[in-house]
Structures are given as structure tokens and as C-alpha cells.
Amino acid sequence: MSTETSVVGAVIIGAGHAGITAAALLRQRGFDDPVTIVGDGEHLPYHRPPLSKSYLSGPDGALDPLRPSEFYRSERINLIRGQQVSMIDPDRKVVRLDRGTTLEYSSLILATGARPRTLTIAGSSLRGVTSLHNYEDSLALRDLLGAGPGTKVAIVGAGYVGLEVAAAGIEHGVDITVVERADRALGRVASLDLSTWLSGYHRDRGTRLLTSADLLEFLPGEDGEVSALCLADGTVIDCDGALVGVGVLPCDGLARAAGIHCDSTGVVVDADARTSAPAVYAIGDVTSRPVPPYPGRFRLESIPSATEQAGRAVAAILGLDAPKPEVPWFWSDQFDAKIKIAGLLVDATAAVVRGNPADDRFAVFHLADDDTVRAVETVNSAPEFMAGKRWIAEGVRIDRRRIEPPQKKGAVSLSRSESSPCPPSPPLIISGRRRAPTWESRGKSRYHRHVSTSSPRSPKTTSGFTSTRTEQRTGPSAPRSPTDFSRCPCSRLF
Ligand SMILES: Cc1cc2nc3c(=O)[nH]c(=O)nc-3n(C[C@H](O)[C@H](O)[C@H](O)COP(=O)(O)OP(=O)(O)OC[C@H]3O[C@@H](n4cnc5c(N)ncnc54)[C@H](O)[C@@H]3O)c2cc1C
């Protein structure tokens, strides 16, 4: 029997980072009507990034709530846990819950996130083949990795989640094999520079990383649990458990069923998180969103993006000025490496590396034709991250010579000033095609690389790495007014 509960106020579907942030901001910015969040999890809403990091290697693995339970009481936020919204009716402005309750809304925020992509190959549903999305998944992995030396774990997919789990496993003394179908790790989301360094960094620490590896099936053991992976070339990888980390899919079924416009990457929203339905907003991993000034739409699977969109949706609901657009960014922790990335690589045409990857401390600045910074990938380089992020936000043109690394014995840079003691190396020109290197980007760009020199092979890595490089690629660029870079406060960093 249906229980009618009339609640006119804001209803938020999904109690993840995006949904909880939106609820908190509604209250902070003076929204006084009822706020209801419906989440299908039983726990107090919690942080997801630690699931693949500190939960796996930290001492207790205790859940890290986004807010204490007291917060929901004091802010008069009605948090409905363990229930799913099963239907949205945008014409009547109501949502229905799976247990029959109907909620009216004045504004609706869809924050349903994304779910792990699963495989359909033979053996995919064997016990011991898991994915990592929630606390229970993380606890199960923690038990598996915690078994320590002698345990074998196979990871399908060399994306951020797979590599973070690999790092945690190695730290537990577990035998880790990562199987990646593409020809490099992080092929979808990182530059060749970062992915080459990270592959070497992992291999040096014991991760067995197989690229261009075509997984055929999971094989069962006598107990019916997964016992091995079989690759197309006949390689068999024994394992006590397997993690599938091959990306996520947006939870956009509700929106689609309600006739809300979606594209292949999620619920289509504008810059203020508005969907095609009146008074319905969407935020976080479920959205296909514009990210000015980059061309196209993107699904950004990241906490900063969810936070930013929550702020924009709340401003739109309250009729406030939209907050300033934020530069998208992302982080990952693996072993002792703090990896931070700002911006998107979609329309960059050149790259300059500052620092030495062999030291596990460097930054790759990606520039457009007009010398504006479009993205920066950093490893253990907080100042470069901050500077790069700020340059992206300000759209300033920069002088590449300021980014290039300080003179190092043996290091040669392409664009030296005339007074440089190092002669430029003859450029090596490589042309090729780069896959859209964003979290879910669509664009592709042709590029030409002008590689100045290669660093001496790092003694710690198993593959070579270009340490100082200027790439030049062709592609559209929106010229900006030149800025006197020397007056930018960030220039002090260099
Ligand atoms: C293991 C892991 C590690 C990560 N590490 C990082 C990191 O280091 N840095 C970073 O920036 N990002 C990281 N992320 C990504 C980040 O966690 C997400 O971008 C962020 O959580 C997105 O928030 P969200 O609220 O959009 O989605 P979610 O956190 O997925 O929350 C959506 C919630 O809605 C619920 N829901 C869905 N449908 C319904 C329904 N019909 N009714 C009720 N509830 C529903 C879902 O079950 C879920 O609980 C990581 C993610 C994972 C899984």
C-alpha cells in the first residue's frame, strides 16, 4: 500500500558526496524549506576515496562518514537510508520510493553517481571476482590483501582504482598482477609521460603489470571460487581473488525513464546543473557536463567536480549568483606518490616536463597553441600543481622557459634562452593520435611532438622516460589576451 507523505522542499536522490554537499550548502545558504535525501545505502554517508587507499592499508579501516549523524539532526535534513527512489514524475513534481512513499518536491537534485562497469566474459560471476565501489567491497578486499605474503591477487584494469589497490596489495606483501587491455596504464585518463612513469614506478615495487593483455575468462577452482585468469595468448594467472576495475557507468536509469535528456555519458546538464526537466538538477558522477573553457561535455568522476556542481545547483535553486567556475582536478595516492592533476588534456597542443621523473617528483604542463596552460599532471610536486591550476583558471599565457626544469647535469631542454649553457638538442618529430585523455572525454586530437631529448634511463624504472619535452600539436585554440607572466604571483614559484 502506498504511503503518501507530502514534503514540499528540496529532494535529493543519492546520499553520496554530491548529494550530501548539496544538502549542506542549501542550509548554509539559507534554504529554510524541508530537505530530504534518499540514499540506498544503510551506512551513514561516507567518503569513497579512502576505499581504495587508507581503508586497505590503514590500521583500522573504520568508515569515514561525510558528516556526523548529529549534522543531519541539527541541520533539519531528513536522511532516508536504505531506500531507493524508483520513479520520478517531473510533471507532477513527485518521486516514488521503492517502499511506496511518495515525496513532492519544489526542487529535485539527482545525485545518483555511477556504478562499476562489469565484464561479461566467462567466469565473471564467480565468487571472488569483485569490484570496488562501496564499504563492503573495500572490507572484503582488505581481508584478501591482509592475508599478506603467499596471497595472489589479479586486478583487471590499470586505471586509478586498480593501481591504488595494487599499491596497497604490494604494501601487504601480496603478489599482484594487473592486466590491462590497452597498451599502457591510465590510457584513458593520463598523458603518456605520467602513464610511463607510473608503470615503471609500480613495476619497480613489484606490481606485475601486463599491458595489451586480452582477458579471455576467469577460471574456477575446485571450490567454485575464481582461481585464475586466462588471457587470449594462453597466459594463465593464478589468483586467490580478482578485482575488476574497468571504469564506471552513470546511474542515469531514473532520469532516462522520466524522459530527462541523457547522452551516452550521463544526464545532460548545463553549467548550473540544470537538466532538461523544470526544477530538476543533476550533479556528480551521473552527469554529462560542460567544463568551460574546454570544448565538449564530460563526465568527471571526482570529488572536486561533485562539490563544484553541488554549489552551482544550490545557487540556481536559491536564485543566487553562480559561483566562479572551478578548474577540474583529481588526486591519487599510490605508494609514496601523491599524484595530482588539474585541467583536461583535450585541447592541449604541447607539453613541457618540469623536474625529473627518475626522482619521482615532476610535473607535466600541457599547453595550447597560444601558450595557455590547459592541464598539469604532477607527482609529489605541490607547488607546480598549485601554480598550474591557477594558470589554467586565469587563462594566462606563459613563457615556457619559466616552466622548464632548472639546469641539471645531463638534462637538456629544447627551448633554452640564448644565455643557456646547454645547447638545444635536434628535435625529434613524432606524429600520432592521442585518445581523449579525460575522465570521460569525447574529443580526439591530432598532434605533433617535438621531443627535445630523453633523460638517461632511470635506474629505478623498467621503461625509458622523456624528461624534458616540448610537444607541439595541431588543434583549435581560443587566443586569450597575453598576460605579463612575470607579474603573476605563481611565477615566484619558479
Ligand atoms: C574506490 C574509489 C576511489 C576513488 N578515489 C577518488 C579520489 O582519489 N579522488 C577523487 O576525486 N575521486 C575519487 N573517487 C570518485 C569519487 O568518489 C566520486 O567522484 C564521488 O563519490 C561522486 O559522488 P556522487 O555523489 O556523484 O556519487 P556516489 O558517491 O556514487 O553517490 C551516489 C549514491 O547514490 C546512490 N543511488 C543511486 N541510485 C539511487 C536511487 N535510485 N535511490 C537512492 N539512492 C541511489 C548510490 O548507491 C550512491 O550511494 C573514487 C571512487 C571510488 C569508488
The ligand as an SDF file (V2000), in Angstrom:
LIG
                    3D

 53 58  0  0  0  0  0  0  0  0999 V2000
   37.2570    3.3160   -4.7900 C   0  0  0  0  0  0  0  0  0  0  0  0
   37.1020    4.7440   -5.2400 C   0  0  0  0  0  0  0  0  0  0  0  0
   38.1490    5.6320   -5.0980 C   0  0  0  0  0  0  0  0  0  0  0  0
   38.0110    6.9560   -5.5020 C   0  0  0  0  0  0  0  0  0  0  0  0
   39.0560    7.8100   -5.3440 N   0  0  0  0  0  0  0  0  0  0  0  0
   38.9090    9.1090   -5.6890 C   0  0  0  0  0  0  0  0  0  0  0  0
   39.9470   10.0460   -5.4760 C   0  0  0  0  0  0  0  0  0  0  0  0
   41.0210    9.6990   -5.0010 O   0  0  0  0  0  0  0  0  0  0  0  0
   39.7340   11.3510   -5.8120 N   0  0  0  0  0  0  0  0  0  0  0  0
   38.5410   11.7640   -6.3460 C   0  0  0  0  0  0  0  0  0  0  0  0
   38.3910   12.9490   -6.6330 O   0  0  0  0  0  0  0  0  0  0  0  0
   37.5390   10.8920   -6.5800 N   0  0  0  0  0  0  0  0  0  0  0  0
   37.6940    9.5840   -6.2600 C   0  0  0  0  0  0  0  0  0  0  0  0
   36.6710    8.7060   -6.4810 N   0  0  0  0  0  0  0  0  0  0  0  0
   35.4600    9.1830   -7.1520 C   0  0  0  0  0  0  0  0  0  0  0  0
   34.5400    9.8800   -6.1580 C   0  0  0  0  0  0  0  0  0  0  0  0
   34.3240    9.0690   -5.0440 O   0  0  0  0  0  0  0  0  0  0  0  0
   33.2480   10.1950   -6.8650 C   0  0  0  0  0  0  0  0  0  0  0  0
   33.5260   11.1050   -7.9060 O   0  0  0  0  0  0  0  0  0  0  0  0
   32.2320   10.8140   -5.9220 C   0  0  0  0  0  0  0  0  0  0  0  0
   31.9440    9.9340   -4.8760 O   0  0  0  0  0  0  0  0  0  0  0  0
   30.9660   11.1290   -6.6940 C   0  0  0  0  0  0  0  0  0  0  0  0
   29.9650   11.4580   -5.8190 O   0  0  0  0  0  0  0  0  0  0  0  0
   28.4400   11.2360   -6.2340 P   0  0  0  0  0  0  0  0  0  0  0  0
   27.6520   11.6930   -5.0650 O   0  0  0  0  0  0  0  0  0  0  0  0
   28.1900   11.7970   -7.5690 O   0  0  0  0  0  0  0  0  0  0  0  0
   28.2850    9.6510   -6.4130 O   0  0  0  0  0  0  0  0  0  0  0  0
   28.3680    8.4920   -5.3490 P   0  0  0  0  0  0  0  0  0  0  0  0
   29.3990    8.7460   -4.3270 O   0  0  0  0  0  0  0  0  0  0  0  0
   28.4720    7.2360   -6.1460 O   0  0  0  0  0  0  0  0  0  0  0  0
   26.9490    8.5260   -4.6140 O   0  0  0  0  0  0  0  0  0  0  0  0
   25.7420    8.2390   -5.2770 C   0  0  0  0  0  0  0  0  0  0  0  0
   24.8510    7.4750   -4.3270 C   0  0  0  0  0  0  0  0  0  0  0  0
   23.5400    7.4080   -4.8550 O   0  0  0  0  0  0  0  0  0  0  0  0
   23.0100    6.1340   -4.5940 C   0  0  0  0  0  0  0  0  0  0  0  0
   21.8850    5.8840   -5.5080 N   0  0  0  0  0  0  0  0  0  0  0  0
   21.9350    5.5930   -6.8360 C   0  0  0  0  0  0  0  0  0  0  0  0
   20.6950    5.4230   -7.3220 N   0  0  0  0  0  0  0  0  0  0  0  0
   19.8490    5.6300   -6.2880 C   0  0  0  0  0  0  0  0  0  0  0  0
   18.4230    5.6020   -6.1620 C   0  0  0  0  0  0  0  0  0  0  0  0
   17.6280    5.3320   -7.2100 N   0  0  0  0  0  0  0  0  0  0  0  0
   17.8660    5.8460   -4.9550 N   0  0  0  0  0  0  0  0  0  0  0  0
   18.6600    6.1200   -3.8730 C   0  0  0  0  0  0  0  0  0  0  0  0
   19.9910    6.1540   -3.9300 N   0  0  0  0  0  0  0  0  0  0  0  0
   20.5880    5.9200   -5.1360 C   0  0  0  0  0  0  0  0  0  0  0  0
   24.2220    5.2380   -4.8390 C   0  0  0  0  0  0  0  0  0  0  0  0
   24.0460    3.9540   -4.2820 O   0  0  0  0  0  0  0  0  0  0  0  0
   25.3010    6.0350   -4.1480 C   0  0  0  0  0  0  0  0  0  0  0  0
   25.3840    5.7320   -2.7920 O   0  0  0  0  0  0  0  0  0  0  0  0
   36.7880    7.3840   -6.0790 C   0  0  0  0  0  0  0  0  0  0  0  0
   35.7190    6.4750   -6.2220 C   0  0  0  0  0  0  0  0  0  0  0  0
   35.8730    5.1800   -5.8030 C   0  0  0  0  0  0  0  0  0  0  0  0
   34.7130    4.2170   -5.9650 C   0  0  0  0  0  0  0  0  0  0  0  0
  1  2  1  0
  2  3  1  0
  2 52  2  0
  3  4  2  0
  4  5  1  0
  4 50  1  0
  5  6  2  0
  6  7  1  0
  6 13  1  0
  7  8  2  0
  7  9  1  0
  9 10  1  0
 10 11  2  0
 10 12  1  0
 12 13  2  0
 13 14  1  0
 14 15  1  0
 14 50  1  0
 15 16  1  0
 16 17  1  0
 16 18  1  0
 18 19  1  0
 18 20  1  0
 20 21  1  0
 20 22  1  0
 22 23  1  0
 23 24  1  0
 24 25  2  0
 24 26  1  0
 24 27  1  0
 27 28  1  0
 28 29  2  0
 28 30  1  0
 28 31  1  0
 31 32  1  0
 32 33  1  0
 33 34  1  0
 33 48  1  0
 34 35  1  0
 35 36  1  0
 35 46  1  0
 36 37  1  0
 36 45  1  0
 37 38  2  0
 38 39  1  0
 39 40  1  0
 39 45  2  0
 40 41  1  0
 40 42  2  0
 42 43  1  0
 43 44  2  0
 44 45  1  0
 46 47  1  0
 46 48  1  0
 48 49  1  0
 50 51  2  0
 51 52  1  0
 52 53  1  0
M  END
$$$$
